[in-house]
Amino acid sequence: VIPALDADHPKSAAKSTRRQIRGSSLLLFGRLLSMVVNFMVQVLTVRYLTKDDYGAFAYALSMVALGETVITLGLDRAVTRFVPIYHEKEDYPKLFGTLLMVYGTIIALGLILVLTMVAAEGAIAGTLIEDKRAVELLAILIALAPVQALDNVLNGTFAVFSKPSAIFFRKYVLAPGLKLLVVVALVMSNASVIFLAIGYLGAGMLGVGIFAAVLLRVLREQGLPQLFDRHALQFPLREVLAFTVPLLASDLVYVVMNTMDAVLLERSGGTVDVAAFRAVQPTAKLNQMVLASFALLFTPAAARLFAREDKKGINDLYWQNAAWVAIASFPIFAATFSLARPVTVLLYSQRYEQSAIIMAMLSLGYYFNAATGQNGLTLKVVGRLRYIVSVDILAAVVNLALNLLLIPRYGALGAAVGTMTTLILFNI
């Protein structure tokens, strides 16, 4: 099959690139839509809750991110990398085997994580986590870890088999809309932060349930269930793990940069320092909005080109994406960096004025990460795993060292300096 495509490689690659750019543009619009809704959610939450309560809630969410990383084991990458390759080659036994292996592993590990947290709640309070409210919230929100892990895998599966419009509705309309309803109910009923945690969990579970039902319908429309043969199933465990396990180093970078800062802040300055950092971080992360929108469809497109051994097509795909991301992200950077102080006060009130410098530093780091394009994803698709692992481990070590050095002395400002420096060095 592959040699027969040789004559059409330039046209095929160009078509894949145009399709990926168009689909990513739709998802970018979806992110802009969800950005408005999520902004409302963030602003209402920060303004309504006390600094202590918001810090405890943000701390619990950071632990959820850690749990999500642990139970995923990098297997979500197997969907966007291997499934399109098996689909391209019509290797359905491995295609279905990969899907069953990924979903089954996440569900099993998710159940283990939730049961472990429930059993160890009493031991954690006052030892690993000093703030009792944070422990209470974590006991509720920990179930979000497997829910969000499944949500990520579902997004990847949709990117392979479905049109971007399906992802657009579920990810950028339904999910933020449910969160907004929860926060509005919180404010209108004058409820506590416990109500917010339960609402977040319920919204996540409802969203995943709807997404899974839609995915099954899409697969039936494409006739894939008729190709399923449980006797012919092949589980490419070695092939998948050889790709995903080394890339757990990438997850290590994410965990260190998005969880350890909250842990160290809570231990040294309490949940108030966590609030000072976490309140403005989502706004600064808007600089990665375009990058993330383009990433979802980038990996399947690059994987199909890699399956055809079309290196020029991958190169063109990368540089066109990098140019679009850098240009489209710059207005966000200008607002969150140059206007950090007025934006912080306007959105989060005078209580968070000192967090403006934190927003500016984080914005610089996140924009630098976005402007350099899908460098990590490209290297992963072409299999340069040893190089990626080395850089990831180095970045994690640098970030942890900076946090240990700066957070005890400078608090939330030290966490911002550590994150910004690590992002810049990591991408260089």
Protein Blocks (a to p, Z undefined) as FASTA:
>chain_A
ZZmmmmmmmmmmmmmmmmmmmmmmmmmmmmmmmmmmmmmmmmmmmmmpcfklmmmmmmmm
mmmmmmmmmmnnommmmmmmmmmmmmmnopaklmmmmmmmmmmmmmmmmmmmmmmmmmmm
mmmnoplpmblklmmmmmmmmmmmmmmmmmmmmmmmmmmmmcfklmmmmmmmmmmmmmmm
mmmmmmmnopafklmmmmmmmmmmmmmmmmmmmmmmmmmmnommmmpcfklpccdfklmm
mmmmmmmmmmmmmmmmmmmmmmmmmmmnojmlmmmmmmmmmmmmmmmmmmmmmmmmmmmm
mmmmmmnopaklmmmmmmmmmmmmmmmmmmmmmmmmmmmmmmmmmmnojklmmmmmmmmm
mmmmmmmmmmnojmllmmmmnopamlmmmmmmmmmmmmmmmmmmmmmmnommlmmmmmmm
mmmmmmZZ
